[in-house]
Amino acid sequence: MTDAIATFIHVLRPDGTALYANQTVLDHTGLTLEDVQREDYRVRVFHPEDVERLYEECARRLPVTCL
């Protein structure tokens, strides 16, 4: 069902790592689900100048540490 939705959908584990990403995410990034589930996923997808801000925003909004 989520693969039919043309928006990025991620399901996160309690520790903030990715458990699932829909096909839209995979098509856009060119990664596999296994790639998305790796700890370095965010640094592989986001511009290096944006990664630190991403982690700061994630820490402010989620009660977990975002990897």
C-alpha positions in Angstrom: 0.0 0.0 0.0 2.7 2.5 0.9 4.5 1.9 -2.4 1.5 3.3 -4.2 1.9 6.7 -2.4 4.1 9.2 -4.2 5.7 10.6 -1.1 8.7 9.6 1.0 7.7 7.2 3.8 10.2 5.9 6.4 9.4 3.7 9.4 11.9 4.1 12.2 13.0 1.8 15.0 12.9 3.2 18.5 16.6 4.0 18.2 15.9 6.2 15.1 17.4 3.8 12.5 15.3 3.0 9.5 13.3 -0.2 9.5 11.5 0.4 6.3 11.4 2.9 3.4 8.8 2.8 0.6 9.6 2.4 -3.1 9.4 6.1 -3.7 12.4 6.6 -1.3 14.3 3.8 -3.0 13.6 5.1 -6.5 14.6 8.7 -5.6 17.8 7.7 -3.8 18.8 4.8 -6.0 19.4 2.8 -2.8 18.1 -0.6 -1.7 16.2 -1.2 1.5 19.4 -2.8 2.9 21.2 0.5 2.1 18.6 2.5 3.9 18.8 0.4 7.0 22.6 1.0 7.3 23.7 3.4 10.0 25.3 5.7 7.4 22.2 6.1 5.4 21.6 9.8 6.2 25.2 10.8 5.4 24.9 9.0 2.1 21.7 10.8 1.1 21.9 14.3 2.5 24.4 17.0 1.5 27.3 17.1 4.0 26.4 20.7 5.0 22.9 19.6 5.9 23.7 16.4 8.0 24.6 18.2 11.2 21.4 20.3 11.1 19.4 17.1 10.3 20.7 15.4 13.4 20.0 18.5 15.5 16.4 18.7 14.3 15.9 15.0 14.8 17.2 15.2 18.3 14.9 18.1 19.1 11.8 16.4 17.7 12.2 12.7 18.5 12.8 11.2 21.9 15.6 9.1 20.5 19.1 9.6 19.1 19.0 9.7 15.3 21.9 7.9 13.7 
